[in-house]
């Protein structure tokens, strides 16, 4: 059996002051759902100046991340609430070096 290589996501979301509270609430709700996914290893939400948020996510492998991105809660909170309100979005993907 092939060894699983953990897959990481680092996202930086920028928004207006007006939308910061709503986005923070959506990201924290998203965290509640995501940490219960079988392939999730970490989902950490950070605040940053701007206003902005930095997310660090880690999954058992790319397939686990793909399942996360296909979930109902991803569609509702990220696609439906967060992304439409962002002024800028930068996302990095990578494999964890063992």
C-alpha positions in Angstrom: 0.0 0.0 0.0 1.2 3.5 -0.9 2.2 5.7 2.0 -0.1 8.7 2.5 1.7 12.1 2.2 0.0 14.8 4.3 -1.3 17.7 2.2 -1.3 21.2 3.5 -3.2 24.4 2.5 -2.3 27.9 3.6 -4.8 30.6 2.6 -4.8 34.3 3.2 -8.2 35.9 2.9 -8.5 39.7 2.9 -11.8 41.5 3.4 -13.4 44.9 4.3 -13.9 45.9 8.0 -17.6 45.6 7.3 -17.4 41.9 6.4 -14.7 40.8 8.9 -17.2 39.7 11.6 -19.3 37.6 9.2 -16.2 36.0 7.6 -14.7 35.2 11.0 -18.0 33.6 12.1 -18.2 31.5 8.9 -14.6 30.4 9.2 -15.0 29.3 12.8 -18.2 27.4 11.9 -16.3 25.8 9.0 -13.6 24.7 11.4 -16.2 22.9 13.6 -17.3 20.9 10.5 -13.9 20.3 9.1 -12.2 18.9 12.2 -14.7 16.1 12.1 -13.8 15.1 8.6 -12.0 11.7 8.6 -9.1 13.0 6.5 -8.5 16.3 8.4 -5.4 16.7 10.5 -5.6 20.4 11.3 -7.8 23.5 10.5 -6.4 26.6 12.3 -7.9 30.1 11.8 -5.7 33.1 12.5 -6.6 36.8 12.4 -4.2 39.2 10.7 -4.1 42.9 10.1 -5.9 44.3 7.2 -8.5 42.9 8.2 -7.6 39.5 7.0 -7.5 35.8 8.0 -4.9 33.2 7.6 -5.9 29.5 7.4 -3.7 26.6 7.9 -5.2 23.3 7.0 -3.7 19.8 6.8 -5.2 16.6 5.4 -4.0 13.0 5.3 -3.5 13.3 1.5 -4.8 15.2 -1.5 -7.9 13.0 -1.8 -8.9 14.0 1.7 -8.6 17.7 0.8 -10.6 17.1 -2.4 -13.4 15.4 -0.3 -13.3 18.5 2.0 -13.7 20.9 -1.0 -16.6 18.8 -2.2 -18.5 18.9 1.1 -21.8 20.6 1.8 -20.3 22.8 4.5 -17.5 24.0 2.1 -20.2 25.0 -0.4 -22.3 26.8 2.2 -19.6 28.6 4.2 -16.6 29.0 1.9 -18.2 29.3 -1.6 -21.5 30.8 -0.4 -20.5 33.1 2.4 -16.7 33.8 2.5 -15.4 34.0 -1.1 -18.1 36.4 -2.4 -17.0 38.9 0.3 -13.3 38.7 -0.1 -11.2 41.6 -1.6 -8.3 39.3 -2.1 -7.6 35.6 -1.8 -4.2 33.8 -1.9 -3.9 30.1 -1.5 -0.8 27.8 -1.4 -1.0 24.0 -1.6 1.8 21.6 -0.8 2.8 18.3 0.5 4.3 18.0 4.0 8.0 17.0 3.9 8.5 14.1 6.3 
